[in-house]
Amino acid sequence: MWKKRLITAVTFLGGIYFFLEFVIPATIPWQTTSGIVLSVPSDKKVEVGLVSKNASVPITEKTVIKRKTHTGEIEIASPVSIHPGDMVIIKNLSGKESIGIVMPQSSQRRLILGDVTKHKMVEVRDNSLVRRMRSRGSGEVVAATTLKASRIGSADWVQIGPTTYLSAWYESVNDFFVVLGSLAWGMGLLSLWLVHSGNIRKRRPEWYLSVLFFAAVIVGSVAGAGFGAPETSKEWTKRLSDIVLFDLLRPLGSTIFSLLTFYLASAAYRSFKAKSREAVLMMASSIIVILGQLSIHPTLTTTSTWILYIINSASVRALEFGLMLGAIAIGLRLWLSLERGAFFDREV
Amino acid sequence: MDHANTQIVIATAAVIFVILYKIFSARAGREIYIRRIAGLNALEEAIGRATEMGRPMLFHPGIGGITDIATLAALGVLSYVARCGAKMGSRLIFVTCVPVLVPIAEDIIKQAYQAEGQSELFKAEDVRYLAAQGDQLALGANDLMREEKTASHFFFGTYDYTSLLLTEPGQHTGAMQIAGCRDYFQVPFFIASCDYTIICEELYAASAYLTREPTMLGSLIGQDYAKIAVLVIIILGTIAVSLGPNFIDYFEQFIGGPYK
């Protein structure tokens, strides 16, 4: 019973950590400064320009975006290369120009521009977290003690504030689970030992393959000593490692993969039998999609694209929504140990 | 690590609240209906078939680790298959390429056989770690299908291209095969080579469907309510896009920023 309670407690604590780490920001929101770096006078101080929104500019593939570089030169930039903090000049189709600093709320479809309205000197303390914002996500964490070494500079959009510590523990918590998982490798080896030693002891059919297995384990372990050695190494373990990995395992892997071709053919043959109405529909759409790739006729290509990108995408997205919600529900049941009845006994 | 914005926090809290509310109302004794899932109904048929033929069954929980939700759902199905198999006196062979699953599966199967008073049918050797990689495992599993003449195969969990390497040889042996996979790219392969296929999200509903426990049924209903909410947001988004750029801006602000 105590083992199950321990599992329940570890599951709950692990779950609550990851949940809180996700919903609670990395820095205390009301003490966080967000803006563009103007200068870094020392490793402990950053001068931040606070930016106010002045325009929201829709962009397309045809929009010309000019970006001011660190040296003051103007370059043409693609929407994907734009980062928060970049100074840009955008000319839309009607010829109107918008100038400003790209804010983090921007997307590849719409840029939110702003101007520096205030300057603020932010002190970086030991408990501060400095994040450099990128075009996606929550930003890259910059080590607070080595601001200059991290090459943080003008045109970088940063968020600086006291850490909530949850993100700081992320790697340690992850490491804990990695260690737990690594312990299980022993169980895998034990399982292999049980099966193959039993085969040899009881002289089951093809027991000599089990002897071969143990020989392979020994050879693999010895070869492991040479893994990662420099290419120029003349050590025999390195040569053995290369033989095992590149001359044995790799070709064997390719052989297994090539089997897939034959299995694909036999599976396709079976699924192309019109056994039911659904099978006929599937067969018809498959034929259209296959022929559409061959550019036989424009109508076929259009229909094929329509099936792939309209009907197929819609159903795939619907499946994804369902999967995500299902994952939340099952995760919640496991986190709160409501699902234990499905795996073990009902009592915890 | 990414963090949630305000809208995501509200949405997460709302989904959790709905699911928990439905779980607790189901526990209070409210009647719940869920639609029939053919693949899950066929599990008993497959187990019965193996028992009648006097041959073992094979269970593979995919290639996902223990932190993979699909693997956890597969373990729920494993528990059911083991319990039914034990009840009917059938042997179950479990194969995996994830070592951490070995002790867990061993515990699940052992408890199922013990619960049905068939402890002598359980052998630790039947929980097998075959290889460290999916394709190598597929070869080992094919050999096992041939050698043990398995009558029913169950493939539940996360799969990659190895799905067909496992199920096609199984099809050739004439075994009854049931698969459940959350990766929609692999679903067509399973449909082509298995007798029954549980599609994507149905896998997450499997343990609820099989055990009929109010807790799990309640969470399924909660999940459906969350789906309705997502559907409403999709409809609002469609209307906003149709009405023009200003409405898109309003909508983007409402859902917490544009798609990046």
Interface residues (C-beta under 8 A of the other chain):
Chain A: E21 F22 V23 I24 P25 A26 S56 P58 Q105 S106 S107 Q108 R109 R110 S135 R136 G137 S138 S167 Y170 F177 G181 A184 W185 G186 M187 G188 L189 L190 S191 L192 L194 V195 G198 P205 G253 I256 F257 L259 L260 Y263 L264 S266 A267 A268 R270 S271 V316 L319 F321 G322 L323 L325 G326 A327 I328 A329 I330 G331 L332 R333 L334 L338 E339 G341 A342 F343 F344 D345
Chain B: M1 D2 H3 A4 I8 V9 T12 V15 I16 I19 L20 I23 G65 I66 T67 I69 L72 A73 L75 G76 S79 Y80 P99 V100 V102 P103 D107 I108 Q111 A115 A124 E125 V127 R128 Y129 A132 Q133 D135 Q136 A138 L139 E147 Y161 L164 L165 E168 P169 Q171 R182 Y184 P188 F189 I191 A192 S193 I199 C200 E201 L203 Y204 A205 S207 L210 T211 E213 T215 M216 S219 L220 G222 Q223 A226 K227 V230 P245 D249 G257 P258 Y259 K260
